[in-house]
Amino acid sequence: MFGPEIPAVTPTEVPEGAYLLDVREPDEWAAGHAPDAHHLPMMEIPSRLAEVPTDGEVVVVCRSGGRSAQVVGYLMNNGWDNVRNLAGGMRAWAAAERPMLSEDGNPARVI
């Protein structure tokens, strides 16, 4: 039995003002992330659910879209109806030449 289909958006479809939730590991985040993203590693989601907005558009992102799709499914199963997966993840974000910042002093990149 499969759960609900995971809603997704492409990097160019991310709405202005969307809450970007980056669920990658700290080293991935430090290497490169969207400027307005919020970092919340996937394994911390269950204990930090209160940090995920329940209103407005929430777009969940990882490296390629797999982990973020799992997080979107988890959130949907816990009552969120405003979450979308970033199709292709940060790889697609970078390929679409969307802005990125790094935290480690190197040029922003996806690892």
Helices and strands as residue ranges (DSSP letters): E 8-9, G 11-13, E 19-22, H 26-31, E 38-39, G 42-44, G 46-51, E 58-61, H 66-77, E 83-86, H 89-95
